[in-house]
């Protein structure tokens, strides 16, 4: 009976060894995929933060541009009034 058991263990070991090897390869590939996913996830959040900051900067520039356009329009209006007043004085 002991010989039979040893023979069965040897057969199982021989048959299961390739499966264990494949599982080890699969685990290795899963680990590599997880590392890649972590790297890509970090890059995504980094780029997302940059995009948010750029949008905030663009909004600030648009607001500033609107103010400058309004100030320019006011200055042009004042300039026109001054020209008219100067013409009347001449």
Wavefront OBJ file of the C-alpha trace (Angstrom):
o trace
v 0.000 0.000 0.000
v 2.899 2.376 0.805
v 4.416 1.739 -2.615
v 1.085 2.428 -4.277
v 0.749 5.692 -2.395
v 4.279 6.767 -3.378
v 3.547 5.894 -6.983
v 0.336 7.912 -6.879
v 2.166 10.875 -5.324
v 4.838 10.685 -8.003
v 2.203 10.553 -10.730
v 0.335 13.498 -9.207
v 3.539 15.486 -8.826
v 4.487 14.800 -12.448
v 0.999 15.721 -13.723
v 0.514 18.783 -11.510
v 3.998 20.279 -11.936
v 3.170 21.808 -15.367
v -0.049 23.256 -13.927
v 1.803 24.834 -11.027
v 4.326 26.235 -13.471
v 1.523 27.755 -15.530
v -0.027 29.226 -12.382
v 3.323 30.774 -11.476
v 3.586 32.297 -14.976
v 0.024 33.572 -14.730
v 0.677 35.110 -11.308
v 3.761 36.805 -12.698
v 1.790 38.261 -15.591
v -0.981 39.423 -13.272
v 1.616 41.139 -11.066
v 3.077 42.893 -14.120
v -0.389 43.960 -15.229
v -1.156 45.339 -11.760
v 2.093 47.329 -11.772
v 1.245 48.742 -15.183
v -2.273 49.580 -14.036
v -0.940 51.353 -10.955
v 1.483 53.362 -13.094
v -1.240 54.309 -15.580
v -3.622 55.209 -12.784
v -1.053 57.532 -11.217
v -0.388 59.166 -14.603
v -4.133 59.590 -15.174
v -4.577 61.407 -11.863
v -1.498 63.538 -12.569
v -2.828 64.552 -15.996
v -6.305 65.107 -14.593
v -4.903 67.487 -11.961
v -2.981 69.355 -14.665
v -6.120 69.649 -16.793
v -8.091 71.019 -13.836
v -5.344 73.559 -13.127
v -5.218 74.566 -16.797
v -9.002 75.048 -16.886
v -8.806 77.232 -13.786
v -5.983 79.247 -15.378
v -7.966 79.646 -18.603
v -11.009 80.873 -16.662
v -8.843 83.381 -14.819
v -7.355 84.606 -18.131
v -10.812 84.860 -19.731
v -12.077 86.899 -16.788
v -9.018 89.148 -16.941
v -9.448 89.522 -20.715
v -13.086 90.561 -20.253
v -12.078 93.185 -17.704
v -9.339 94.513 -20.007
v -11.751 94.702 -22.952
v -14.246 96.610 -20.834
v -11.521 98.990 -19.612
v -10.323 99.507 -23.197
v -13.855 100.288 -24.344
v -14.230 102.807 -21.508
v -10.853 104.374 -22.343
v -11.785 104.607 -26.034
v -15.077 106.234 -25.085
v -13.321 108.745 -22.859
v -10.782 109.418 -25.611
v -13.587 110.107 -28.076
v -15.225 112.516 -25.609
v -11.906 114.295 -25.075
v -11.441 114.655 -28.844
v -14.895 116.160 -29.165
v -14.210 118.546 -26.271
v -10.880 119.520 -27.804
v -12.542 120.168 -31.166
v -15.135 122.352 -29.461
v -12.442 124.297 -27.654
v -10.572 124.934 -30.873
l 1 2 3 4 5 6 7 8 9 10 11 12 13 14 15 16 17 18 19 20 21 22 23 24 25 26 27 28 29 30 31 32 33 34 35 36 37 38 39 40 41 42 43 44 45 46 47 48 49 50 51 52 53 54 55 56 57 58 59 60 61 62 63 64 65 66 67 68 69 70 71 72 73 74 75 76 77 78 79 80 81 82 83 84 85 86 87 88 89 90
